[in-house]
Amino acid sequence: MNKIQELVEEINRFEAIISEWDESQRCVAEGLKRAIEDLHKEALTRMIKSLKKDSMSALKNAVKDEVVYGLLVYHELVKPPTPTLIERVKTALDAIRPSLQTHSGDVEFVGVKELDTVEVKLVGTCGNCPSSTLTLSQLVETAIKEYCPEINHVKAVK
């Protein structure tokens, strides 16, 4: 077991213990946690400012570490990268895929046409189903537009 796993397990043990406490005790523990996190955030902020002045490459290398990166994101000191349109479309399709697969169907991302149109391919039973138009409009299109509001049209291709 690595050090991170050990620390996560220790945090989980403490959280389990605290969950058994009464509300006033949990509030004290939460206040202590917030104060410690605020102290850590201030220290991290100062360290980042110093590294930016002295060694931007050292800062970039540090942020490549997933634990360092996760901590900086948690403290809102770096922003997670904004997913691309294609990544968001794929996430939307992944969200509805289990529903389609219960009927032995699926959907494949084909591409983005123009700036506001996504092309998909319904496969399996979804590709030949008489209600595939309904599946496309009510499930696929709704999901894509939820994740990608800039998309106005979703077209099925063969």
DSSP file with accessible surface (Angstrom, degrees, kcal/mol):
  #  RESIDUE AA STRUCTURE BP1 BP2  ACC     N-H-->O    O-->H-N    N-H-->O    O-->H-N    TCO  KAPPA ALPHA  PHI   PSI    X-CA   Y-CA   Z-CA
    1    1 A M              0   0  133      0, 0.0     2,-0.1     0, 0.0     0, 0.0   0.000 360.0 360.0 360.0 135.2    0.0    0.0    0.0
    2    2 A N     >  -     0   0   89      1,-0.1     4,-2.1     4,-0.0     5,-0.2  -0.363 360.0-102.0 -87.7 170.1    1.4    3.4   -0.9
    3    3 A K  H  > S+     0   0  135      1,-0.2     4,-2.4     2,-0.2     5,-0.2   0.874 119.4  53.1 -59.0 -41.4    1.5    6.5    1.3
    4    4 A I  H  > S+     0   0   75      1,-0.2     4,-2.6     2,-0.2    -1,-0.2   0.931 108.8  49.6 -62.8 -45.4   -1.5    8.2   -0.4
    5    5 A Q  H  > S+     0   0  100      1,-0.2     4,-2.4     2,-0.2    -1,-0.2   0.907 110.7  50.9 -60.4 -40.4   -3.7    5.1    0.2
    6    6 A E  H  X S+     0   0   91     -4,-2.1     4,-2.3     1,-0.2    -1,-0.2   0.921 111.3  47.7 -62.2 -44.0   -2.6    5.0    3.8
    7    7 A L  H  X S+     0   0   68     -4,-2.4     4,-2.6     2,-0.2    -2,-0.2   0.907 111.1  50.4 -65.0 -41.8   -3.5    8.6    4.3
    8    8 A V  H  X S+     0   0   71     -4,-2.6     4,-2.7     1,-0.2    -2,-0.2   0.925 110.9  49.6 -62.9 -42.6   -6.9    8.2    2.6
    9    9 A E  H  X S+     0   0   87     -4,-2.4     4,-2.2    -5,-0.2    -1,-0.2   0.903 110.5  50.5 -63.1 -39.7   -7.7    5.2    4.8
   10   10 A E  H  X S+     0   0   83     -4,-2.3     4,-2.4     2,-0.2    -2,-0.2   0.924 110.2  49.0 -64.4 -43.1   -6.7    7.2    7.9
   11   11 A I  H  X S+     0   0   92     -4,-2.6     4,-2.8     1,-0.2    -2,-0.2   0.931 110.3  51.9 -60.6 -43.7   -8.9   10.1    6.8
   12   12 A N  H  X S+     0   0   88     -4,-2.7     4,-2.2     1,-0.2    -1,-0.2   0.889 108.1  51.6 -61.5 -39.2  -11.8    7.7    6.3
   13   13 A R  H  X S+     0   0  134     -4,-2.2     4,-2.1     2,-0.2    -1,-0.2   0.934 111.8  46.3 -62.7 -45.7  -11.3    6.2    9.8
   14   14 A F  H  X S+     0   0  113     -4,-2.4     4,-2.9     1,-0.2     5,-0.2   0.910 111.1  51.9 -64.0 -41.4  -11.4    9.7   11.3
   15   15 A E  H  X S+     0   0  111     -4,-2.8     4,-2.2     1,-0.2    -1,-0.2   0.890 108.6  51.7 -62.3 -37.4  -14.5   10.6    9.3
   16   16 A A  H  X S+     0   0   55     -4,-2.2     4,-0.6    -5,-0.2    -1,-0.2   0.917 111.8  46.5 -64.7 -41.2  -16.3    7.4   10.5
   17   17 A I  H >< S+     0   0   89     -4,-2.1     3,-1.3     1,-0.2     4,-0.4   0.951 113.1  48.5 -65.1 -46.9  -15.5    8.3   14.1
   18   18 A I  H >< S+     0   0   48     -4,-2.9     3,-1.8     1,-0.3    -1,-0.2   0.856 100.9  64.7 -64.8 -33.1  -16.6   11.9   13.7
   19   19 A S  H 3< S+     0   0   71     -4,-2.2    -1,-0.3     1,-0.3    -2,-0.2   0.754  98.9  55.7 -63.4 -20.1  -19.9   10.8   12.0
   20   20 A E  T << S+     0   0  162     -3,-1.3    -1,-0.3    -4,-0.6    -2,-0.2   0.601  91.2  95.8 -84.5 -13.4  -20.8    9.2   15.3
   21   21 A W  S <  S-     0   0   97     -3,-1.8    -3,-0.0    -4,-0.4     2,-0.0  -0.329  84.0 -99.4 -75.9 162.8  -20.4   12.4   17.3
   22   22 A D     >  -     0   0   85      1,-0.1     4,-2.3    -2,-0.0     3,-0.3  -0.272  42.5 -97.2 -76.2 169.1  -23.2   14.7   18.2
   23   23 A E  H  > S+     0   0  137      1,-0.2     4,-2.4     2,-0.2     5,-0.2   0.873 121.2  52.3 -59.3 -41.1  -23.7   17.9   16.1
   24   24 A S  H  > S+     0   0   78      1,-0.2     4,-1.7     2,-0.2    -1,-0.2   0.910 111.3  47.7 -65.8 -36.9  -21.9   20.3   18.3
   25   25 A Q  H  > S+     0   0   92     -3,-0.3     4,-2.3     2,-0.2    -1,-0.2   0.906 110.9  51.0 -68.6 -40.6  -18.8   18.0   18.4
   26   26 A R  H  X S+     0   0   97     -4,-2.3     4,-2.7     1,-0.2    -2,-0.2   0.883 107.2  54.7 -63.6 -36.6  -18.9   17.6   14.6
   27   27 A C  H  X S+     0   0   76     -4,-2.4     4,-2.4     2,-0.2    -1,-0.2   0.900 107.8  49.3 -63.6 -39.1  -19.1   21.5   14.3
   28   28 A V  H  X S+     0   0  108     -4,-1.7     4,-2.5     2,-0.2    -2,-0.2   0.942 112.6  47.1 -64.5 -45.8  -15.9   21.8   16.4
   29   29 A A  H  X S+     0   0   20     -4,-2.3     4,-2.6     1,-0.2    -2,-0.2   0.915 112.5  50.0 -62.9 -40.1  -14.1   19.2   14.2
   30   30 A E  H  X S+     0   0   83     -4,-2.7     4,-2.6     2,-0.2    -1,-0.2   0.905 110.0  50.7 -65.4 -40.0  -15.3   20.9   11.0
   31   31 A G  H  X S+     0   0   25     -4,-2.4     4,-2.4     2,-0.2    -2,-0.2   0.914 111.0  48.4 -63.0 -42.8  -14.1   24.3   12.3
   32   32 A L  H  X S+     0   0  111     -4,-2.5     4,-2.5     2,-0.2     5,-0.2   0.937 111.5  50.3 -62.5 -44.5  -10.7   22.8   13.1
   33   33 A K  H  X S+     0   0   83     -4,-2.6     4,-2.8     1,-0.2    -2,-0.2   0.929 110.8  49.1 -59.3 -46.3  -10.6   21.2    9.6
   34   34 A R  H  X S+     0   0  130     -4,-2.6     4,-2.6     1,-0.2    -1,-0.2   0.916 110.8  50.0 -60.7 -43.2  -11.5   24.6    8.0
   35   35 A A  H  X S+     0   0   57     -4,-2.4     4,-2.1     2,-0.2    -1,-0.2   0.919 112.4  46.9 -63.9 -42.2   -8.8   26.4   10.0
   36   36 A I  H  X S+     0   0   75     -4,-2.5     4,-2.7     2,-0.2    -2,-0.2   0.929 113.0  49.1 -65.0 -42.9   -6.1   23.9    9.1
   37   37 A E  H  X S+     0   0   41     -4,-2.8     4,-2.8    -5,-0.2    -2,-0.2   0.894 109.7  51.8 -64.3 -39.0   -7.2   24.0    5.4
   38   38 A D  H  X S+     0   0  102     -4,-2.6     4,-2.2     2,-0.2    -1,-0.2   0.903 110.4  49.1 -63.2 -40.1   -7.1   27.8    5.4
   39   39 A L  H  X S+     0   0  119     -4,-2.1     4,-2.4     2,-0.2    -2,-0.2   0.937 112.5  47.7 -63.5 -45.7   -3.6   27.7    6.8
   40   40 A H  H  X S+     0   0   98     -4,-2.7     4,-3.0     1,-0.2     5,-0.2   0.910 110.4  52.0 -62.4 -41.1   -2.5   25.2    4.2
   41   41 A K  H  X S+     0   0   71     -4,-2.8     4,-2.7     2,-0.2    -1,-0.2   0.920 109.8  48.8 -62.8 -42.8   -4.1   27.3    1.4
   42   42 A E  H  X S+     0   0   90     -4,-2.2     4,-2.3     2,-0.2    -1,-0.2   0.930 112.7  47.9 -62.8 -43.1   -2.2   30.4    2.6
   43   43 A A  H  X S+     0   0   56     -4,-2.4     4,-2.4     1,-0.2    -2,-0.2   0.929 113.2  48.0 -63.9 -42.9    1.1   28.5    2.7
   44   44 A L  H  X S+     0   0   26     -4,-3.0     4,-2.7     2,-0.2    -2,-0.2   0.901 109.7  53.1 -63.9 -40.1    0.5   27.0   -0.7
   45   45 A T  H  X S+     0   0   32     -4,-2.7     4,-2.3    -5,-0.2    -1,-0.2   0.930 110.9  46.3 -60.8 -45.0   -0.4   30.4   -2.1
   46   46 A R  H  X S+     0   0  167     -4,-2.3     4,-2.2     2,-0.2    -1,-0.2   0.896 112.1  50.8 -64.6 -40.8    2.8   31.9   -0.8
   47   47 A M  H  X S+     0   0  100     -4,-2.4     4,-2.8     2,-0.2    -2,-0.2   0.924 110.1  49.6 -64.0 -42.3    4.8   29.0   -2.2
   48   48 A I  H  X S+     0   0   19     -4,-2.7     4,-2.7     2,-0.2    -2,-0.2   0.924 109.9  50.9 -63.4 -43.5    3.3   29.3   -5.6
   49   49 A K  H  X S+     0   0  131     -4,-2.3     4,-1.5     1,-0.2    -1,-0.2   0.920 112.5  46.9 -59.5 -43.2    4.0   33.1   -5.7
   50   50 A S  H  X S+     0   0   58     -4,-2.2     4,-2.3     1,-0.2     5,-0.3   0.933 112.7  48.4 -65.2 -44.5    7.6   32.4   -4.8
   51   51 A L  H  X S+     0   0   45     -4,-2.8     4,-2.8     1,-0.2     8,-0.3   0.870 106.8  56.9 -65.1 -35.9    8.0   29.6   -7.4
   52   52 A K  H  < S+     0   0  126     -4,-2.7     4,-0.3     1,-0.2    -1,-0.2   0.886 111.7  43.3 -62.1 -36.7    6.4   31.8  -10.1
   53   53 A K  H  < S+     0   0  178     -4,-1.5    -2,-0.2    -5,-0.2    -1,-0.2   0.903 127.9  26.8 -73.1 -42.7    9.1   34.4   -9.4
   54   54 A D  H  < S+     0   0  129     -4,-2.3    -3,-0.2     1,-0.2     2,-0.2   0.854 133.7   5.0 -93.9 -40.2   12.1   32.0   -9.2
   55   55 A S     X  +     0   0   39     -4,-2.8     4,-1.8    -5,-0.3     3,-0.2  -0.604  47.2 174.4-155.7  87.9   11.3   28.9  -11.2
   56   56 A M  H  > S+     0   0   88     -4,-0.3     4,-2.6     1,-0.2     5,-0.2   0.867  88.0  57.5 -63.0 -34.3    8.2   28.6  -13.3
   57   57 A S  H  > S+     0   0   79      1,-0.2     4,-2.4     2,-0.2    -1,-0.2   0.887 104.1  52.0 -65.9 -36.7    9.5   25.2  -14.7
   58   58 A A  H  > S+     0   0   37     -3,-0.2     4,-2.3     2,-0.2    -1,-0.2   0.913 110.3  49.0 -64.3 -39.8    9.7   23.9  -11.1
   59   59 A L  H  X S+     0   0   18     -4,-1.8     4,-2.3    -8,-0.3    -2,-0.2   0.936 110.8  49.5 -64.5 -45.2    6.1   24.9  -10.5
   60   60 A K  H  X S+     0   0  130     -4,-2.6     4,-1.0     1,-0.2    -2,-0.2   0.900 111.5  49.4 -61.4 -40.8    5.0   23.3  -13.8
   61   61 A N  H  X S+     0   0   97     -4,-2.4     4,-0.5     1,-0.2     3,-0.4   0.903 109.9  51.2 -64.6 -40.8    6.8   20.1  -12.8
   62   62 A A  H >< S+     0   0   40     -4,-2.3     3,-1.4     1,-0.2     7,-0.3   0.912 106.5  54.0 -62.9 -40.9    5.2   20.1   -9.4
   63   63 A V  H 3< S+     0   0   36     -4,-2.3    -1,-0.2     1,-0.3     6,-0.2   0.744  94.6  70.0 -69.9 -19.0    1.7   20.5  -10.8
   64   64 A K  H 3< S+     0   0  161     -4,-1.0     2,-0.4    -3,-0.4    -1,-0.3   0.769  78.2  93.1 -68.4 -23.2    2.2   17.4  -13.0
   65   65 A D  S <X S-     0   0   82     -3,-1.4     4,-3.0    -4,-0.5     5,-0.2  -0.577  77.8-141.2 -71.5 125.8    2.1   15.3   -9.9
   66   66 A E  H  > S+     0   0  167     -2,-0.4     4,-2.4     1,-0.2    -1,-0.2   0.830  99.2  50.0 -63.3 -30.7   -1.5   14.2   -9.5
   67   67 A V  H  > S+     0   0   65      2,-0.2     4,-2.2     1,-0.2    -1,-0.2   0.941 113.7  44.7 -73.4 -44.5   -1.6   14.6   -5.7
   68   68 A V  H  > S+     0   0   55     -6,-0.2     4,-2.5     2,-0.2     5,-0.2   0.948 115.4  48.7 -61.3 -47.0   -0.1   18.1   -5.9
   69   69 A Y  H  X S+     0   0   70     -4,-3.0     4,-2.5    -7,-0.3     5,-0.2   0.932 110.4  50.7 -59.7 -46.8   -2.5   19.0   -8.7
   70   70 A G  H  X S+     0   0   37     -4,-2.4     4,-2.6    -5,-0.2    -1,-0.2   0.898 110.7  49.3 -59.6 -40.2   -5.5   17.6   -6.8
   71   71 A L  H  X S+     0   0   78     -4,-2.2     4,-2.1     2,-0.2    -1,-0.2   0.922 111.1  49.0 -66.6 -41.6   -4.6   19.6   -3.7
   72   72 A L  H  <>S+     0   0    6     -4,-2.5     5,-3.2     2,-0.2     6,-0.9   0.891 112.6  47.9 -67.3 -36.8   -4.2   22.8   -5.7
   73   73 A V  H ><5S+     0   0   40     -4,-2.5     3,-1.8     3,-0.2    -2,-0.2   0.933 109.2  54.2 -66.2 -44.0   -7.6   22.3   -7.4
   74   74 A Y  H 3<5S+     0   0  123     -4,-2.6    -2,-0.2     1,-0.3    -1,-0.2   0.899 112.0  43.6 -56.0 -42.1   -9.2   21.5   -4.0
   75   75 A H  T 3<5S-     0   0   13     -4,-2.1    -1,-0.3    -5,-0.1    -2,-0.2   0.341 114.5-119.9 -86.9   6.5   -7.9   24.8   -2.7
   76   76 A E  T < 5S+     0   0  158     -3,-1.8    -3,-0.2     2,-0.2    -2,-0.1   0.830  76.7 127.6  58.9  36.2   -8.9   26.6   -5.9
   77   77 A L  S   <S+     0   0   46     -5,-3.2     2,-0.3     1,-0.2    -4,-0.2   0.610  75.6  26.4 -95.6 -18.4   -5.4   27.7   -6.6
   78   78 A V  S    S-     0   0   40     -6,-0.9    -1,-0.2    -9,-0.1    -2,-0.2  -0.973  83.3-125.4-135.3 152.9   -5.4   26.2  -10.1
   79   79 A K        -     0   0  189     -2,-0.3     3,-0.1    -3,-0.1    -6,-0.1  -0.818  26.6-115.8 -97.3 137.5   -8.4   25.7  -12.3
   80   80 A P        -     0   0   77      0, 0.0    -1,-0.0     0, 0.0   -11,-0.0  -0.388  47.8 -89.5 -64.9 149.9   -9.0   22.3  -13.8
   81   81 A P        -     0   0  104      0, 0.0     3,-0.0     0, 0.0     0, 0.0  -0.320  41.5-112.6 -62.5 142.5   -8.7   22.3  -17.6
   82   82 A T        -     0   0  127     -3,-0.1     2,-0.0     1,-0.1    -3,-0.0  -0.653  35.5-118.0 -74.5 124.8  -11.9   23.1  -19.4
   83   83 A P        -     0   0   61      0, 0.0    -1,-0.1     0, 0.0     2,-0.0  -0.358  28.9-115.7 -64.6 145.4  -13.1   20.0  -21.3
   84   84 A T     >  -     0   0   75      1,-0.1     4,-2.5    -2,-0.0     5,-0.2  -0.246  28.3-103.2 -71.7 167.5  -13.2   20.4  -25.1
   85   85 A L  H  > S+     0   0   38      1,-0.2     4,-2.6     2,-0.2     5,-0.2   0.930 123.8  50.6 -57.8 -45.2  -16.5   20.2  -26.9
   86   86 A I  H  > S+     0   0   77      1,-0.2     4,-2.6     2,-0.2    -1,-0.2   0.916 109.4  50.5 -63.2 -41.8  -15.6   16.6  -28.1
   87   87 A E  H  > S+     0   0  101      1,-0.2     4,-2.2     2,-0.2    -1,-0.2   0.916 111.5  48.5 -62.1 -40.5  -14.8   15.6  -24.5
   88   88 A R  H  X S+     0   0   57     -4,-2.5     4,-2.3     2,-0.2    -2,-0.2   0.896 110.4  50.9 -68.3 -38.1  -18.1   16.9  -23.3
   89   89 A V  H  X S+     0   0    0     -4,-2.6     4,-2.5     2,-0.2    -2,-0.2   0.949 111.3  48.4 -62.3 -45.9  -20.0   15.2  -26.1
   90   90 A K  H  X S+     0   0  107     -4,-2.6     4,-2.5     1,-0.2    -2,-0.2   0.887 110.2  51.7 -63.4 -37.1  -18.3   11.9  -25.2
   91   91 A T  H  X S+     0   0   68     -4,-2.2     4,-1.8     2,-0.2    -1,-0.2   0.913 109.4  50.4 -64.3 -41.4  -19.1   12.4  -21.5
   92   92 A A  H  X S+     0   0    0     -4,-2.3     4,-1.2     2,-0.2    -2,-0.2   0.927 111.7  47.4 -62.1 -44.0  -22.8   13.0  -22.4
   93   93 A L  H  X S+     0   0    2     -4,-2.5     4,-1.6     1,-0.2     3,-0.4   0.896 109.2  53.6 -66.7 -38.0  -22.9    9.8  -24.5
   94   94 A D  H  < S+     0   0   93     -4,-2.5    -1,-0.2     1,-0.2    -2,-0.2   0.853 104.1  57.8 -62.6 -33.4  -21.2    7.9  -21.7
   95   95 A A  H  < S+     0   0   57     -4,-1.8    -1,-0.2     1,-0.2     4,-0.2   0.839 115.5  33.6 -67.6 -32.4  -23.9    9.1  -19.3
   96   96 A I  H >X S+     0   0   16     -4,-1.2     4,-1.8    -3,-0.4     3,-0.6   0.596  94.1  91.4 -98.6 -12.1  -26.7    7.6  -21.4
   97   97 A R  H 3X S+     0   0   48     -4,-1.6     4,-2.8     1,-0.2     5,-0.2   0.889  81.7  55.6 -53.9 -45.4  -24.9    4.6  -22.7
   98   98 A P  H 3> S+     0   0   76      0, 0.0     4,-1.3     0, 0.0    -1,-0.2   0.902 107.1  51.3 -57.5 -37.1  -26.0    2.3  -19.8
   99   99 A S  H <4 S+     0   0   56     -3,-0.6     4,-0.4    -4,-0.2     3,-0.3   0.915 112.7  44.9 -65.1 -42.5  -29.6    3.0  -20.7
  100  100 A L  H ><>S+     0   0    5     -4,-1.8     5,-2.1     1,-0.2     3,-1.5   0.892 109.0  57.0 -67.3 -38.0  -29.1    2.2  -24.3
  101  101 A Q  H ><5S+     0   0   98     -4,-2.8     3,-1.9     1,-0.3    -1,-0.2   0.754  91.6  69.1 -70.0 -22.6  -27.2   -1.0  -23.5
  102  102 A T  T 3<5S+     0   0  103     -4,-1.3    -1,-0.3     1,-0.3    -2,-0.2   0.731 105.7  43.1 -65.5 -18.8  -30.0   -2.4  -21.4
  103  103 A H  T < 5S-     0   0  129     -3,-1.5    -1,-0.3    -4,-0.4    -2,-0.2   0.008 125.6-103.2-109.8  21.2  -31.8   -2.7  -24.8
  104  104 A S  T < 5S+     0   0   89     -3,-1.9    21,-2.2     1,-0.2    -3,-0.2   0.807  87.0 115.9  60.5  32.9  -28.7   -4.1  -26.6
  105  105 A G  E   < +A  124   0A   4     -5,-2.1     2,-0.3    19,-0.3    19,-0.2  -0.674  38.6 177.2-119.9 178.5  -28.1   -0.7  -28.2
  106  106 A D  E     -A  123   0A  40     17,-1.8    17,-2.6    -2,-0.2     2,-0.4  -0.966  21.0-126.9-166.8 175.6  -25.4    1.9  -28.1
  107  107 A V  E     -A  122   0A   0     -2,-0.3     2,-0.4    15,-0.2    15,-0.2  -0.995  14.8-156.6-138.0 140.0  -24.4    5.2  -29.6
  108  108 A E  E     -A  121   0A  97     13,-2.7    13,-2.5    -2,-0.4     2,-0.4  -0.956  20.9-123.4-117.9 139.5  -21.1    6.2  -31.3
  109  109 A F  E     +A  120   0A  50     -2,-0.4    11,-0.2    11,-0.2     3,-0.1  -0.658  29.9 175.0 -77.5 127.4  -19.7    9.7  -31.6
  110  110 A V  E     -     0   0A  69      9,-2.5     2,-0.3    -2,-0.4    10,-0.2   0.830  48.4 -76.1-100.0 -51.1  -19.1   10.4  -35.3
  111  111 A G  E     -A  119   0A  12      8,-1.7     8,-3.3     2,-0.0     2,-0.5  -0.977  37.4 -81.2 170.8 177.4  -18.0   14.1  -35.3
  112  112 A V  E     -A  118   0A  45     -2,-0.3     2,-0.4     6,-0.2     6,-0.2  -0.936  37.1-164.9-107.3 126.5  -18.9   17.8  -35.0
  113  113 A K  E  >  -A  117   0A 101      4,-2.8     4,-1.3    -2,-0.5     3,-0.3  -0.941  61.0 -19.9-113.8 136.6  -20.2   19.4  -38.2
  114  114 A E  T  4 S-     0   0  145     -2,-0.4    -2,-0.0     1,-0.2     3,-0.0  -0.227 103.5 -67.2  57.3-156.7  -20.2   23.1  -38.4
  115  115 A L  T  4 S+     0   0  158      1,-0.1    -1,-0.2     3,-0.0     3,-0.0   0.632 130.5  35.4-100.4 -13.4  -20.2   24.8  -35.0
  116  116 A D  T  4 S+     0   0   39     -3,-0.3    37,-2.3    35,-0.1    36,-2.1   0.210  97.3  85.6-127.7  17.3  -23.5   23.7  -33.7
  117  117 A T  E  <  -Ab 113 153A   1     -4,-1.3    -4,-2.8    35,-0.2     2,-0.4  -0.975  48.6-166.9-129.7 130.8  -24.2   20.2  -35.0
  118  118 A V  E     -Ab 112 154A   0     35,-2.4    37,-2.8    -2,-0.4     2,-0.5  -0.931  10.6-150.8-112.8 137.1  -23.1   16.8  -33.6
  119  119 A E  E     +Ab 111 155A  39     -8,-3.3    -9,-2.5    -2,-0.4    -8,-1.7  -0.919  20.1 173.2-108.5 133.3  -23.3   13.6  -35.6
  120  120 A V  E     -Ab 109 156A   0     35,-2.6    37,-2.7    -2,-0.5     2,-0.5  -0.886  24.3-137.0-130.8 163.9  -23.8   10.3  -33.9
  121  121 A K  E     -A  108   0A  80    -13,-2.5   -13,-2.7    -2,-0.3     2,-0.5  -0.990  12.5-144.4-125.3 122.4  -24.5    6.7  -35.0
  122  122 A L  E     -A  107   0A  19     -2,-0.5     2,-0.3    35,-0.4   -15,-0.2  -0.745  29.2-175.3 -82.3 129.1  -27.0    4.6  -33.3
  123  123 A V  E >   +A  106   0A  30    -17,-2.6   -17,-1.8    -2,-0.5     3,-1.1  -0.764  40.2  18.9-125.3 170.8  -25.8    1.0  -33.2
  124  124 A G  E >> S-A  105   0A  48      1,-0.3     3,-1.1    -2,-0.3     4,-0.7  -0.423 130.3 -18.2  67.9-144.8  -27.1   -2.4  -32.1
  125  125 A T  H >> S+     0   0   70    -21,-2.2     4,-1.0     1,-0.3     3,-0.5   0.780 136.0  65.9 -66.2 -23.6  -30.8   -2.6  -31.7
  126  126 A C  H <4 S+     0   0    9     -3,-1.1    -1,-0.3     1,-0.2    -2,-0.2   0.812  94.6  58.7 -66.4 -29.7  -31.0    1.2  -31.5
  127  127 A G  H <4 S+     0   0   13     -3,-1.1    -1,-0.2     1,-0.2    -2,-0.2   0.804 118.0  28.5 -70.7 -27.6  -29.8    1.4  -35.1
  128  128 A N  H << S+     0   0  147     -4,-0.7    -1,-0.2    -3,-0.5    -2,-0.2   0.400  91.2 119.8-112.9  -0.3  -32.7   -0.6  -36.5
  129  129 A C    ><  -     0   0   40     -4,-1.0     3,-1.8    -5,-0.1     4,-0.2  -0.428  64.5-134.1 -72.2 139.2  -35.4    0.2  -33.9
  130  130 A P  T 3  S+     0   0  130      0, 0.0     3,-0.5     0, 0.0     4,-0.2   0.797 108.1  51.4 -61.7 -26.1  -38.6    1.9  -35.1
  131  131 A S  T 3> S+     0   0   57      1,-0.2     4,-2.4     2,-0.1     3,-0.2   0.143  73.1 113.1 -98.4  24.0  -38.4    4.3  -32.2
  132  132 A S  H <> S+     0   0   24     -3,-1.8     4,-2.8     1,-0.2    -1,-0.2   0.848  73.7  57.8 -63.5 -30.5  -34.7    5.2  -32.9
  133  133 A T  H  > S+     0   0  106     -3,-0.5     4,-2.6    -4,-0.2    -1,-0.2   0.915 108.1  46.7 -64.8 -39.3  -35.9    8.8  -33.8
  134  134 A L  H  >>S+     0   0   88     -3,-0.2     4,-3.2     2,-0.2     5,-0.5   0.920 111.6  50.7 -67.2 -43.6  -37.4    9.0  -30.4
  135  135 A T  I  X>S+     0   0   30     -4,-2.4     5,-2.1     1,-0.2     4,-1.8   0.925 112.2  48.6 -58.2 -44.8  -34.2    7.7  -28.8
  136  136 A L  I  <>S+     0   0   22     -4,-2.8     5,-3.4     3,-0.2     6,-0.3   0.955 119.2  36.1 -61.9 -50.2  -32.2   10.2  -30.7
  137  137 A S  I  <>S+     0   0   49     -4,-2.6     5,-0.5     3,-0.2    -2,-0.2   0.912 125.6  35.2 -75.3 -41.7  -34.3   13.2  -29.8
  138  138 A Q  I  <5S+     0   0  132     -4,-3.2    -3,-0.2    -5,-0.2    -1,-0.2   0.786 132.9  18.5 -88.7 -25.4  -35.3   12.4  -26.3
  139  139 A L  I  X<S+     0   0   51     -4,-1.8     4,-2.2    -5,-0.5    -3,-0.2   0.829 129.3  34.0-108.0 -59.5  -32.2   10.7  -24.9
  140  140 A V  I  ><S+     0   0    0     -5,-2.1     4,-2.6     2,-0.2     5,-0.2   0.958 122.7  42.8 -67.3 -52.8  -29.2   11.4  -27.1
  141  141 A E  I  ><S+     0   0   43     -5,-3.4     4,-2.7    -6,-0.3     5,-0.2   0.916 114.0  51.9 -63.2 -42.0  -30.0   14.9  -28.1
  142  142 A T  H  ><S+     0   0   78     -5,-0.5     4,-1.7    -6,-0.3    -1,-0.2   0.930 111.9  46.6 -60.7 -44.5  -31.2   15.9  -24.6
  143  143 A A  H  X S+     0   0    9     -4,-2.2     4,-2.0     2,-0.2     5,-0.2   0.932 113.0  48.3 -64.4 -45.8  -28.0   14.6  -23.0
  144  144 A I  H  X S+     0   0    0     -4,-2.6     4,-2.6     1,-0.2    -2,-0.2   0.935 112.1  48.7 -62.3 -44.0  -25.7   16.3  -25.5
  145  145 A K  H  < S+     0   0   77     -4,-2.7    -1,-0.2    -5,-0.2    -2,-0.2   0.826 108.2  55.6 -67.9 -27.5  -27.5   19.6  -25.2
  146  146 A E  H  < S+     0   0  144     -4,-1.7    -1,-0.2    -5,-0.2    -2,-0.2   0.927 118.2  32.9 -67.4 -44.0  -27.2   19.4  -21.4
  147  147 A Y  H  < S+     0   0   85     -4,-2.0    -2,-0.2     1,-0.2    -1,-0.2   0.742 132.3  33.3 -82.1 -24.6  -23.5   18.9  -21.5
  148  148 A C    ><  +     0   0    0     -4,-2.6     3,-2.3    -5,-0.2    -1,-0.2  -0.680  62.4 175.6-135.3  78.3  -23.0   21.2  -24.6
  149  149 A P  T 3  S+     0   0   96      0, 0.0    -1,-0.1     0, 0.0    -4,-0.1   0.723  77.7  68.3 -61.6 -17.6  -25.5   24.0  -24.7
  150  150 A E  T 3  S+     0   0   78      2,-0.0     2,-0.5   -33,-0.0    -5,-0.1   0.632  80.2  94.3 -76.5 -10.8  -23.9   25.5  -27.8
  151  151 A I    <   +     0   0    2     -3,-2.3   -34,-0.2    -7,-0.2   -35,-0.1  -0.697  44.8 171.9 -84.2 127.0  -25.0   22.4  -29.8
  152  152 A N        +     0   0   85    -36,-2.1     2,-0.4    -2,-0.5   -35,-0.2   0.656  62.6  40.6-104.3 -23.8  -28.3   23.1  -31.6
  153  153 A H  E     -b  117   0A  93    -37,-2.3   -35,-2.4     2,-0.0     2,-0.5  -0.990  52.6-170.8-134.7 138.5  -28.6   20.0  -33.7
  154  154 A V  E     -b  118   0A  11     -2,-0.4     2,-0.4   -37,-0.2   -35,-0.2  -0.996  17.2-170.3-125.0 123.0  -27.9   16.3  -33.2
  155  155 A K  E     -b  119   0A 104    -37,-2.8   -35,-2.6    -2,-0.5     2,-0.4  -0.935  17.0-137.8-118.0 138.8  -28.1   14.1  -36.4
  156  156 A A  E     -b  120   0A  53     -2,-0.4     2,-0.3   -37,-0.2   -35,-0.2  -0.770  22.1-166.1 -90.5 134.9  -28.0   10.4  -36.7
  157  157 A V              0   0   42    -37,-2.7   -35,-0.4    -2,-0.4   -38,-0.0  -0.865 360.0 360.0-118.3 155.6  -25.8    9.1  -39.5
  158  158 A K              0   0  205     -2,-0.3   -37,-0.0   -37,-0.1   -31,-0.0  -0.573 360.0 360.0 -90.9 360.0  -25.8    5.6  -41.0
